[in-house]
Amino acid sequence: MLTEERRQKILHLLDRHKIVKSQDLVNLLNASESTIRRDLQDLENDGLLERIHGGAKKGQLLGFEQAMSEKTLKNVHEKHKIAQIAAELINDEDVIYLDAGSTTLEMIPYLQGKKITIVTNSVKHAASLVDLQLPTIILGGIIKLSTNAVLGSSVIEQLKDFHFNKAFMGMNGVHVERGFTTPDPEEAAVKRLAMAHSEESFVLVDQSKFNQLSFTFVAPLEAATIVTECCPSEYAEQYRERTTIKEAIQ
């Protein structure tokens, strides 16, 4: 196996399992211990993982955020399930806040025909909502090109005047102790205020976001119900002690 191919496989395993053992890599990749040790060292030097005793774990880039075009291609099946169960929580005549994010974007087809009003800070979301002839208010401000989110002081000022029945939020990290987090402080401020002005808040995340931490704190776990396709069993009890979890897969 070529060096680059072997290292890509290591990174793929880390994406799936978060932690890998050196001996498991030796067996799976049919490589010597010295080769695996060298691979892990070079990948750590490149900032792609963090070596630990007996193996490696996925490095957390606290301030990194993928572009919207990349997010929409990840975990698509899971996001559809999450979006469907989230849309079922909406009643006619609700005024809802729909946060920028790839999972909240998947909710939009399930909103067709509902008698609701939607407020959003996403240019992409607003365009899709208008295509379905849904009453929509888009917040005005500076557009963050990578995520299509509208941010800035003008968004904050507008949100201060609004109140919602339900807020549906995207989030980058869900952590038992650190709560909900996201890389961008400006996005965090918008998310935090929208949740504070909502009677109920729902954070839509697939299971890869659990036990993950990003740069900026948004809210404690108690501030929102988590909607996910499936909460990882190893974390479920800890999270359920602090908040409600709605799972698409029972």
C-alpha positions as CSV (number, residue, x, y, z in Angstrom):
1,M,0.0,0.0,0.0
2,L,1.3,3.5,-0.9
3,T,2.2,5.8,2.0
4,E,-0.5,8.4,0.9
5,E,-3.1,5.7,0.6
6,R,-2.3,4.3,4.0
7,R,-2.5,7.7,5.7
8,Q,-5.8,8.5,4.0
9,K,-7.2,5.3,5.5
10,I,-5.9,6.3,8.9
11,L,-7.7,9.6,8.6
12,H,-10.9,7.9,7.4
13,L,-10.8,5.6,10.4
14,L,-10.4,8.6,12.7
15,D,-13.4,10.3,11.1
16,R,-15.5,7.3,11.9
17,H,-14.2,6.3,15.3
18,K,-12.5,9.5,16.7
19,I,-9.8,7.3,18.3
20,V,-7.6,4.5,16.8
21,K,-5.2,2.2,18.4
22,S,-1.7,1.7,16.8
23,Q,-2.0,-2.1,17.0
24,D,-5.3,-2.1,15.2
25,L,-3.8,0.0,12.4
26,V,-0.9,-2.4,12.2
27,N,-3.4,-5.3,11.7
28,L,-5.8,-3.5,9.4
29,L,-3.2,-1.9,7.1
30,N,-0.8,-4.8,7.2
31,A,2.1,-2.5,8.1
32,S,4.9,-2.6,10.7
33,E,4.7,-0.8,14.0
34,S,7.5,1.5,13.0
35,T,5.6,2.4,9.8
36,I,2.4,3.2,11.6
37,R,4.4,5.2,14.2
38,R,6.0,7.3,11.5
39,D,2.6,7.8,9.8
40,L,1.1,9.1,13.0
41,Q,4.0,11.4,13.7
42,D,3.9,12.9,10.2
43,L,0.0,13.3,10.3
44,E,0.4,15.0,13.7
45,N,3.0,17.3,12.3
46,D,0.5,18.3,9.6
47,G,-2.1,19.0,12.3
48,L,-4.4,16.3,11.1
49,L,-4.5,14.2,14.3
50,E,-3.2,14.1,17.9
51,R,-1.1,11.2,19.1
52,I,-2.1,9.6,22.4
53,H,-0.6,6.7,24.3
54,G,-1.1,3.6,22.2
55,G,-2.7,5.4,19.2
56,A,-4.2,8.6,18.0
57,K,-7.3,10.7,18.2
58,K,-8.9,13.2,15.8
59,G,-7.5,16.7,16.4
60,Q,-10.2,19.3,17.1
61,L,-9.8,22.5,15.0
62,L,-11.8,24.7,17.2
63,G,-12.1,27.7,14.9
64,F,-12.5,25.7,11.6
65,E,-15.7,25.6,9.7
66,Q,-16.5,23.9,6.4
67,A,-18.1,25.9,3.6
68,M,-21.8,25.3,3.1
69,S,-21.1,23.6,-0.2
70,E,-19.1,21.0,1.6
71,K,-21.5,20.6,4.6
72,T,-24.4,19.8,2.3
73,L,-22.6,16.7,1.0
74,K,-21.9,15.1,4.4
75,N,-24.3,12.7,6.2
76,V,-27.1,13.5,3.8
77,H,-29.3,10.5,4.7
78,E,-29.0,11.3,8.4
79,K,-29.8,15.0,7.8
80,H,-33.0,14.1,5.9
81,K,-34.2,12.0,8.9
82,I,-33.4,14.8,11.3
83,A,-35.1,17.4,9.2
84,Q,-38.3,15.3,8.8
85,I,-38.7,14.8,12.6
86,A,-37.9,18.4,13.2
87,A,-40.6,19.6,10.8
88,E,-43.2,17.4,12.5
89,L,-42.7,19.6,15.6
90,I,-44.2,22.7,13.9
91,N,-47.8,23.6,14.2
92,D,-49.9,25.8,11.9
93,E,-49.7,29.5,12.8
94,D,-46.2,29.1,14.4
95,V,-43.6,31.8,13.9
96,I,-40.3,29.9,13.6
97,Y,-36.7,30.9,13.4
98,L,-34.7,28.8,10.9
99,D,-31.0,29.1,11.5
100,A,-28.4,28.9,8.8
101,G,-27.0,25.4,8.4
102,S,-27.0,22.4,6.2
103,T,-29.4,20.3,8.4
104,T,-31.9,23.1,8.9
105,L,-31.8,23.6,5.1
106,E,-33.0,20.0,4.7
107,M,-36.2,21.0,6.7
108,I,-37.5,23.3,4.0
109,P,-39.1,20.7,1.7
110,Y,-41.0,19.4,4.7
111,L,-42.4,22.8,5.4
112,Q,-44.4,23.1,2.2
113,G,-48.1,23.6,2.8
114,K,-47.7,24.6,6.5
115,K,-49.4,27.8,7.6
116,I,-46.4,29.4,9.3
117,T,-44.1,32.4,9.2
118,I,-40.3,31.9,9.0
119,V,-37.5,34.2,10.0
120,T,-34.0,33.2,8.8
121,N,-30.5,34.6,8.7
122,S,-29.6,32.5,5.6
123,V,-29.7,33.7,2.1
124,K,-29.8,30.2,0.8
125,H,-32.6,29.2,3.1
126,A,-34.6,32.3,2.2
127,A,-34.4,31.6,-1.5
128,S,-35.6,28.0,-1.1
129,L,-38.4,29.2,1.2
130,V,-39.6,31.8,-1.3
131,D,-39.5,29.1,-4.1
132,L,-42.1,27.2,-2.0
133,Q,-44.2,30.4,-1.5
134,L,-43.7,30.3,2.3
135,P,-44.0,33.6,4.1
136,T,-40.4,34.5,4.9
137,I,-38.5,37.3,6.7
138,I,-34.8,37.4,6.0
139,L,-32.6,39.3,8.5
140,G,-30.4,42.0,6.9
141,G,-26.7,42.3,7.5
142,I,-23.3,41.2,6.3
143,I,-23.3,37.9,4.4
144,K,-20.7,35.3,5.4
145,L,-19.8,33.9,2.1
146,S,-18.7,30.4,3.3
147,T,-21.9,29.6,5.1
148,N,-24.4,32.0,3.5
149,A,-25.3,33.3,7.0
150,V,-26.3,36.9,7.5
151,L,-24.4,38.3,10.5
152,G,-23.5,41.6,12.3
153,S,-24.9,44.2,14.6
154,S,-27.9,44.9,12.4
155,V,-29.0,41.3,12.7
156,I,-28.7,41.5,16.4
157,E,-30.8,44.6,16.5
158,Q,-33.5,43.1,14.4
159,L,-33.6,39.9,16.5
160,K,-34.2,41.9,19.7
161,D,-37.6,42.9,18.4
162,F,-38.7,39.4,17.3
163,H,-40.2,36.5,19.3
164,F,-40.6,32.9,18.0
165,N,-42.7,29.9,18.9
166,K,-39.8,27.6,17.9
167,A,-36.2,28.0,16.8
168,F,-34.4,25.4,14.8
169,M,-30.7,25.7,15.1
170,G,-27.6,24.3,13.5
171,M,-24.6,23.7,15.7
172,N,-21.0,22.5,15.2
173,G,-20.4,20.9,18.6
174,V,-22.5,19.3,21.3
175,H,-20.6,18.7,24.5
176,V,-21.8,17.4,27.9
177,E,-19.9,19.9,29.9
178,R,-19.4,22.8,27.4
179,G,-22.9,22.7,25.8
180,F,-23.5,24.0,22.3
181,T,-20.6,25.6,20.4
182,T,-19.8,27.0,17.0
183,P,-16.5,28.3,15.5
184,D,-17.6,31.9,14.7
185,P,-18.2,34.4,17.6
186,E,-20.6,36.5,15.4
187,E,-22.6,33.4,14.5
188,A,-22.7,32.4,18.1
189,A,-24.1,35.7,19.1
190,V,-26.9,35.4,16.6
191,K,-27.7,31.8,17.6
192,R,-27.7,32.7,21.3
193,L,-30.2,35.6,20.9
194,A,-32.5,33.7,18.6
195,M,-32.7,30.9,21.1
196,A,-33.3,33.3,24.0
197,H,-36.2,34.9,22.1
198,S,-37.9,31.5,21.3
199,E,-40.5,29.7,23.5
200,E,-38.8,26.4,22.5
201,S,-35.4,25.8,20.8
202,F,-34.3,22.7,18.9
203,V,-30.7,21.9,18.0
204,L,-30.4,19.7,14.9
205,V,-27.3,17.6,14.8
206,D,-26.2,14.3,13.4
207,Q,-24.3,11.9,15.7
208,S,-20.9,13.0,14.5
209,K,-21.4,16.3,16.4
210,F,-21.7,14.7,19.8
211,N,-18.8,15.1,22.2
212,Q,-17.4,17.7,19.9
213,L,-16.2,21.2,20.9
214,S,-15.9,24.4,18.8
215,F,-14.4,27.8,19.6
216,T,-17.4,29.8,20.8
217,F,-20.0,28.9,23.5
218,V,-23.6,29.4,22.4
219,A,-25.8,28.0,25.1
220,P,-25.9,25.2,27.8
221,L,-27.5,21.9,26.9
222,E,-30.5,22.7,29.0
223,A,-31.4,25.6,26.6
224,A,-32.6,23.3,23.8
225,T,-34.0,19.9,22.8
226,I,-31.5,17.9,20.6
227,V,-33.0,16.5,17.4
228,T,-30.7,13.8,16.0
229,E,-30.9,10.6,13.9
230,C,-29.4,8.6,16.7
231,C,-27.5,9.6,19.9
232,P,-24.4,7.5,20.3
233,S,-25.1,5.0,23.0
234,E,-21.9,5.7,24.9
235,Y,-23.0,9.3,25.5
236,A,-26.7,8.9,25.6
237,E,-27.2,8.7,29.4
238,Q,-25.0,11.7,30.1
239,Y,-26.9,13.9,27.6
240,R,-30.3,12.7,28.7
241,E,-29.5,13.8,32.3
242,R,-29.2,17.4,31.0
243,T,-31.7,17.7,28.1
244,T,-34.3,16.1,26.0
245,I,-33.2,14.1,22.9
246,K,-35.5,13.3,20.0
247,E,-34.2,10.5,17.8
248,A,-35.4,9.7,14.3
249,I,-34.1,6.2,14.7
250,Q,-35.6,4.4,17.7
